[in-house]
């Protein structure tokens, strides 16, 4: 199912994220992934065919999944305050295994 259409997310927004070299993702109000661009997949060292749609953070195949509860708390803070909330995360990222 294409949640981006169901949730009425602009195709222009999705296209802009898709073309970006920066990691971008979209989650719904329940912290369920709707979209992650190729840079996001590269960042988490996922195969290009990986599909985020319909998955929760604890279902993603990477070491950061163990912090899913903290991600949900972060997501809810953003929703509640209607402001961006920055976070600092330290994991092994990219194919080069950068910390």
C-alpha positions in Angstrom: 0.0 0.0 0.0 1.2 3.5 -0.8 0.8 5.3 2.6 2.1 8.6 1.2 -0.9 8.8 -1.0 -3.3 7.6 1.7 -2.0 10.3 4.1 -2.1 12.9 1.3 1.6 13.6 1.3 2.5 15.8 -1.7 4.2 13.9 -4.6 6.5 16.9 -4.9 7.7 16.4 -1.3 8.3 12.7 -1.9 10.2 13.5 -5.2 12.3 16.2 -3.5 13.3 13.7 -0.8 13.9 11.0 -3.3 16.3 13.2 -5.3 18.2 14.4 -2.2 21.6 13.2 -1.2 20.7 13.8 2.4 19.0 11.0 4.4 15.2 11.8 4.6 12.4 9.8 6.0 8.7 10.1 6.9 6.8 8.4 9.7 3.2 8.6 10.6 1.8 9.7 14.0 2.3 6.2 15.3 6.0 6.2 14.4 5.4 3.8 11.5 7.7 4.4 8.6 6.0 5.7 5.4 9.1 6.5 3.3 12.9 6.5 3.4 15.0 7.8 0.5 18.1 6.1 -0.9 20.4 8.2 1.1 18.6 7.0 4.3 19.0 3.4 3.1 22.7 4.0 2.4 23.1 5.7 5.8 21.7 2.6 7.6 23.6 0.3 5.2 20.3 -1.2 3.8 20.1 -2.7 0.3 18.6 -0.3 -2.3 15.5 -2.6 -2.5 14.7 -2.2 1.2 11.2 -0.9 1.8 10.6 1.1 5.0 6.9 1.4 4.4 4.8 -0.1 7.2 7.7 -0.9 9.5 8.5 0.4 13.0 12.0 1.2 14.2 12.2 -2.0 16.1 11.6 -3.9 12.9 14.5 -2.3 11.0 17.6 -4.5 10.5 20.2 -2.4 12.1 21.8 -1.8 15.5 19.8 1.3 16.2 16.6 -0.7 16.4 17.4 -1.5 20.0 16.5 2.2 20.8 13.0 2.0 19.2 11.3 3.2 22.4 13.5 6.3 22.6 12.8 7.0 18.9 9.0 6.9 19.6 9.5 9.3 22.6 11.4 11.6 20.3 8.7 11.4 17.6 6.0 12.1 20.1 7.9 15.1 21.4 8.1 16.5 17.8 4.4 16.0 17.3 3.4 17.4 20.7 5.6 20.5 20.5 5.3 21.0 16.7 9.0 21.8 16.6 12.0 20.0 15.3 13.9 18.2 18.0 17.5 17.5 17.3 19.2 14.3 18.5 22.7 13.1 18.6 23.1 9.4 17.8 26.3 7.3 17.7 26.2 4.1 15.7 28.2 2.5 13.0 26.8 4.0 9.8 27.4 3.6 6.1 29.1 0.8 4.3 32.5 2.1 5.5 31.3 1.4 9.1 31.9 5.0 10.2 31.1 5.9 13.8 
